[in-house]
């Protein structure tokens, strides 16, 4: 039995005999921007099992500028409601359609995330959020149902053993622009410092030799790695503050641009930005 599909306004209608896969959740920047969501869910169908029923005159397309090599990223949409829609006249043996347009169960399930390195940071958190049915949502909106408890959120604070916690606090605060979140002891034996939501724990070595940086064990190792939105601006900020720059902004083979800075104890912190090449 054919599976029907349509855009938001119903002007564009189509049907498929079946979905064959792959069923991919694409996190590339262009799919996220064209959908306004964390990914586009695209499911593969055979061209000879796809039929556009109505609305050909409503379908337009947009070709984004070519980033690496042809063909261009092309998206088809309904000019009345703006919904993404399937290509009206596909070629080849199979192509992908937006799975959210289908009005029935395609009987296949997502088999992979693609461009996973570009998925938004909030997606993992969103996967743990409470799930409400339509009836439960109405009850919540009418005040007849208590608000769901927020999901448990864990955060990691790398522990850096330092010779002098007070000196390290001053460096992270004044030179790296971190906030002092809290200290323990007088003089401080432990401190938490943070910036833009990430935290580090600074712990006193109690007069013993510090273990030093992970770089002492491997030449390319770091003591902490932080993803940031704008590595160039951060580098400029660090330079202006007089930070010890180990590596200026550098492109990597895995599509990131990174800088490295060192603290007074030689710990090497890497700040990386995932470049938007997809």
C-alpha positions as CSV (number, residue, x, y, z in Angstrom):
1,X,0.0,0.0,0.0
2,X,1.4,3.4,-1.0
3,X,2.5,5.9,1.7
4,X,1.2,9.4,1.2
5,X,3.2,12.6,1.9
6,X,2.5,16.3,1.8
7,X,3.8,19.7,2.6
8,X,2.4,21.8,5.5
9,X,-0.3,23.5,3.4
10,X,-1.2,20.3,1.5
11,X,-0.6,21.9,-1.8
12,X,2.2,19.6,-2.7
13,X,1.2,15.9,-2.4
14,X,3.0,12.8,-3.4
15,X,3.2,9.1,-2.6
16,X,5.8,6.4,-2.5
17,X,5.4,2.6,-2.8
18,X,7.9,2.0,0.0
19,X,11.0,3.4,1.7
20,X,14.2,1.5,1.1
21,X,16.8,3.5,2.9
22,X,19.3,4.6,3.8
23,X,17.6,6.6,6.5
24,X,20.1,9.3,7.4
25,X,20.0,12.2,10.0
26,X,22.2,14.9,8.4
27,X,23.7,17.5,10.7
28,X,25.6,19.4,8.0
29,X,25.3,23.2,8.4
30,X,23.2,23.6,5.3
31,X,20.7,20.9,6.3
32,X,20.4,22.5,9.7
33,X,19.8,25.9,8.2
34,X,17.3,24.8,5.6
35,X,15.3,22.9,8.2
36,X,15.8,25.1,11.2
37,X,16.5,22.0,13.3
38,X,19.3,19.8,14.5
39,X,19.2,17.7,11.3
40,X,17.3,16.8,8.2
41,X,15.9,13.3,8.3
42,X,16.2,11.9,4.8
43,X,15.0,8.5,3.7
44,X,15.8,6.8,0.5
45,X,13.1,5.8,-2.0
46,X,13.3,4.4,-5.5
47,X,12.6,6.9,-8.2
48,X,10.2,4.6,-10.1
49,X,8.2,4.2,-6.8
50,X,7.7,7.9,-6.2
51,X,4.8,9.9,-7.7
52,X,4.2,13.6,-7.4
53,X,0.4,14.0,-7.3
54,X,-0.3,17.7,-7.0
55,X,1.5,21.0,-6.6
56,X,4.2,20.9,-9.2
57,X,3.6,24.6,-9.9
58,X,4.2,25.4,-6.2
59,X,7.7,23.8,-6.0
60,X,10.8,26.0,-6.3
61,X,14.4,25.3,-5.6
62,X,17.5,27.1,-4.2
63,X,21.1,26.2,-5.0
64,X,23.5,27.2,-2.3
65,X,27.0,28.4,-3.3
66,X,29.4,25.6,-4.0
67,X,31.8,25.1,-1.1
68,X,34.0,22.3,-2.3
69,X,33.0,20.8,-5.6
70,X,29.8,20.4,-7.7
71,X,26.9,19.7,-7.6
72,X,25.6,22.5,-5.5
73,X,23.5,21.9,-2.4
74,X,20.0,22.1,-3.6
75,X,16.8,22.3,-1.6
76,X,13.2,22.1,-2.9
77,X,10.4,23.8,-1.1
78,X,6.7,24.8,-1.4
79,X,6.4,28.5,-2.3
80,X,3.1,28.7,-0.4
81,X,4.1,27.3,3.0
82,X,7.9,27.0,2.8
83,X,8.0,23.3,3.7
84,X,10.9,21.3,2.3
85,X,9.5,18.9,-0.4
86,X,11.0,16.1,-2.5
87,X,12.6,16.8,-5.8
88,X,9.8,16.9,-8.3
89,X,11.6,15.2,-11.2
90,X,14.4,13.1,-9.6
91,X,16.9,11.2,-11.7
92,X,18.9,8.0,-11.1
93,X,17.7,4.9,-9.4
94,X,16.9,6.4,-5.9
95,X,16.9,9.6,-4.0
96,X,16.2,10.9,-0.5
97,X,13.0,12.6,0.6
98,X,12.3,14.5,3.8
99,X,11.0,11.8,6.1
100,X,8.9,14.2,8.1
101,X,6.5,14.7,5.2
102,X,5.3,11.1,5.2
103,X,1.9,10.5,6.7
104,X,2.4,6.9,7.4
105,X,5.1,4.7,8.8
106,X,7.9,4.1,6.3
107,X,8.8,0.8,8.2
108,X,12.5,1.7,8.1
109,X,14.3,3.4,10.9
110,X,17.2,5.9,11.0
111,X,20.4,4.0,10.5
112,X,23.1,6.7,11.0
113,X,23.9,10.3,11.8
114,X,26.1,12.0,9.2
115,X,28.3,15.0,9.6
116,X,28.0,14.2,13.3
117,X,31.0,16.5,14.1
118,X,28.7,19.4,13.3
119,X,25.7,18.4,15.4
120,X,24.7,21.2,17.8
121,X,25.8,21.0,21.4
122,X,22.2,21.1,22.7
123,X,21.2,17.9,20.8
124,X,22.5,15.5,23.4
125,X,20.7,17.4,26.1
126,X,17.5,17.5,24.1
127,X,17.5,13.7,23.8
128,X,17.1,13.5,27.5
129,X,14.2,16.0,27.9
130,X,10.8,14.9,29.1
131,X,8.4,13.6,26.4
132,X,4.7,14.8,26.5
133,X,1.8,13.6,24.5
134,X,-0.6,16.1,23.0
135,X,-3.1,15.5,25.9
136,X,-0.3,15.9,28.5
137,X,0.9,19.1,26.8
138,X,-2.7,20.6,27.0
139,X,-2.9,19.6,30.7
140,X,0.5,21.3,31.3
141,X,-0.6,24.5,29.4
142,X,-3.8,24.7,31.4
143,X,-2.0,24.3,34.7
144,X,-3.5,20.9,35.5
145,X,-0.2,19.1,35.3
146,X,3.0,19.9,37.2
147,X,6.0,20.9,35.0
148,X,8.3,17.9,34.3
149,X,11.5,17.7,36.2
150,X,14.5,18.9,34.2
151,X,16.9,16.2,33.1
152,X,19.9,15.4,35.2
153,X,22.9,17.2,33.8
154,X,26.5,16.2,34.4
155,X,29.5,18.4,33.8
156,X,33.1,17.5,33.7
157,X,35.9,19.6,35.3
158,X,39.4,18.5,34.4
159,X,41.6,18.5,37.4
160,X,45.0,20.3,37.1
161,X,47.5,19.8,39.9
162,X,49.4,23.1,40.4
163,X,52.3,24.3,42.6
164,X,50.4,27.4,43.8
165,X,46.7,27.6,43.7
166,X,46.6,31.3,44.3
167,X,49.0,32.0,41.5
168,X,47.1,29.8,39.2
169,X,43.8,31.5,40.1
170,X,45.3,34.9,39.2
171,X,46.5,33.6,35.8
172,X,43.3,32.0,34.9
173,X,41.3,35.0,36.0
174,X,43.4,37.9,34.8
175,X,45.2,36.3,31.8
176,X,42.7,33.8,30.4
177,X,39.5,35.6,31.4
178,X,38.1,32.9,33.6
179,X,35.7,33.6,36.5
180,X,36.6,32.3,40.0
181,X,33.6,30.0,40.9
182,X,34.8,29.0,44.3
183,X,37.8,28.2,46.5
184,X,38.4,25.9,49.4
185,X,40.9,26.5,52.2
186,X,42.9,29.6,53.3
187,X,45.2,29.9,51.5
188,X,43.3,28.1,48.8
189,X,44.0,24.4,48.3
190,X,41.3,23.9,45.7
191,X,39.7,26.3,43.2
192,X,37.1,26.1,40.5
193,X,37.5,28.5,37.6
194,X,35.3,28.7,34.5
195,X,34.5,30.6,31.4
196,X,31.5,30.3,29.0
197,X,30.0,27.3,30.9
198,X,33.2,25.1,31.2
199,X,35.0,24.6,34.4
200,X,38.5,23.5,35.6
201,X,39.5,22.4,39.0
202,X,42.9,23.6,40.3
203,X,44.3,21.5,43.1
204,X,47.3,22.2,45.2
205,X,50.2,19.7,45.0
206,X,50.8,20.1,48.8
207,X,54.5,20.8,48.3
208,X,55.1,17.6,46.2
209,X,56.3,17.7,42.6
210,X,53.5,18.3,40.2
211,X,52.8,15.6,37.6
212,X,53.2,18.2,34.9
213,X,51.5,18.3,31.6
214,X,50.2,15.3,29.6
215,X,52.5,16.7,27.0
216,X,55.3,15.1,28.9
217,X,53.9,11.7,27.9
218,X,52.9,12.5,24.3
219,X,54.1,15.4,22.2
220,X,50.6,16.3,20.9
221,X,48.6,15.6,24.1
222,X,46.6,18.3,25.9
223,X,45.5,18.7,29.5
224,X,42.1,19.9,28.5
225,X,40.3,20.5,25.2
226,X,37.4,23.0,24.8
227,X,35.2,23.6,21.8
228,X,34.5,27.3,21.2
229,X,32.5,29.4,18.7
230,X,35.2,31.8,17.5
231,X,38.8,30.8,18.0
232,X,40.2,33.8,16.2
233,X,38.5,36.2,18.6
234,X,39.6,34.1,21.6
235,X,43.2,34.1,20.4
236,X,43.1,37.9,20.1
237,X,41.8,38.2,23.6
238,X,44.4,35.8,25.0
239,X,47.2,37.7,23.2
240,X,45.9,41.1,24.5
241,X,45.9,39.7,28.0
242,X,49.5,38.4,27.7
243,X,48.7,34.6,27.7
244,X,51.4,32.1,26.9
245,X,50.5,31.0,23.4
246,X,51.9,27.6,22.5
247,X,50.2,27.4,19.1
248,X,48.5,30.2,17.2
249,X,45.3,29.5,15.2
250,X,46.1,26.5,13.1
251,X,43.9,24.4,10.8
252,X,43.8,20.7,11.5
253,X,43.3,17.7,9.2
254,X,40.0,16.9,11.0
255,X,38.4,20.2,10.0
256,X,39.0,22.2,13.1
257,X,41.0,25.4,13.8
258,X,42.8,25.3,17.2
259,X,45.0,27.3,19.5
260,X,47.0,26.1,22.5
261,X,47.9,28.1,25.6
262,X,49.9,27.1,28.6
263,X,49.4,28.0,32.3
264,X,52.2,28.7,34.9
265,X,52.6,24.9,35.6
266,X,52.9,24.1,31.9
267,X,49.5,22.6,31.4
268,X,48.5,22.9,27.8
269,X,44.9,23.9,27.0
270,X,43.6,23.5,23.5
271,X,40.6,25.7,22.3
272,X,39.2,24.4,19.0
273,X,36.5,25.6,16.6
274,X,34.8,23.2,14.2
275,X,35.0,24.9,10.8
276,X,31.8,25.0,8.8
277,X,32.8,23.3,5.6
278,X,29.7,21.2,5.1
